[in-house]
C-alpha cells in the first residue's frame, strides 16, 4: 500500500505543507518513522521528538506545524486523523470469501452474500448471517443467532443461542457472548441455579475485545447500544445495559442489572456493583469501585493515591483506627457540650 502526500491530504481533508508527490508507504511513531512513513503528534508529551523526526510527513495541529522537520499535514484533530490513516494502511490479511469445506452450517441457517466462513466454524439452526460477514476459524454460533451485515468474528469466538448483533460489529478472539449470568438462589447451604431465559442484543458499530464475557439476561436481555467499545478481559453481567458510545477498558467489570448511560468511560480495573444506574457522561477512574448510583455526569474515583509502601502501611493502620477515633471524638464533643 502506498499513497502520495497529496492523496493522503485529500482523504483527510488536511492542509498540506510540503511536496504533494512524496510517496508514503506506512505509519510509524515520531521516533521510529522514516522518510516513507507518516507520523502524528497528538500528545504534548512527545513534542520534543518532533523537530528531530525523520518522518516523511507528520499529522499535526496548526500550532505545531512550524516545528515539523519534513512535510506537515495540518488538521483540527491529529489523533482522529491518525486513526483514519491507520485504516488506510491496515495490513491485516484479507479473508477468503466463501465457506470452508470443514465448516458445519445448519440447513436452516441463512447466509448473506460475500460471507467468509473459515475452517471449523459451526453455525447453528435458524441463524441469520448478514452480507459481508467474516467468521474466523473455530468460531461457534449457536442456534437462533442473528448477525447484521459486515460483522467480523475473529477466531475462537463463541456465541450462545439467541444473540443478536447489529451491523459492523467486531468481536475478538476468545470472547464469549450469551453465557449464563451468575444467578443462583441459596437454600440450606446449597445453591439452586436460576435459568437464564433472556438473550443478548448488541447494536451497530460495536467493538468487543479479546477474552471478554457478556452474559445473557436472566429475564429480558443484556443490551449493548450502538458505538460501544469494550476492551479485553471485561465482564458484563446479566441484564446490564451499556449506553451508546460508552467505553470499558481492560479488566473492568459491571455486575447484574446495572444501567450505564451514554458516552461514559470505565477505566481499567474499575468495578461497578449491581442494580445501579449511572448517568450519561460519567467517567470512572482506574481501579475505582462504584457502589452507589450516580445521577450527575462527571469524573468519579475511589481508593488512595500512590505512595511509598511504608507510608501506605502507616495510612492503612490509621484507617483501621478511624472507627475508634470517631467514637472518642463523639465522646469529647458530648463532654464539651456538657461543660458549655
Secondary structure, 3 states (H helix, E strand, C coil): CCEEHHHHHHHHCCEEECCCCCEECEECCCCCCCCCEEEECCCHHHHHHCCCCCCCEEEECHHHHHHCCCEEEECCCHHHHHHHHHHHCCCCCCCCCEECCCCEECCCCEECCCCEECCCCEECCCCEECCCCEECCCCEECCCCEECCCCEECCCCEECCCEEECCCCEECCCCEEEECCCCEEEECCEEEECCCCCCEEECCCCEECCCCEEECCCCCCEEECCCCEECCCCEECCCCEECCCCEECCCCEECCCCEECCCCEECCCCEECCCCEECCCEEECCCCEECCCECCCEEECCCCCCCCHHHHHHHHHHHHHHHHHHHHHHHHHHHHHHHC
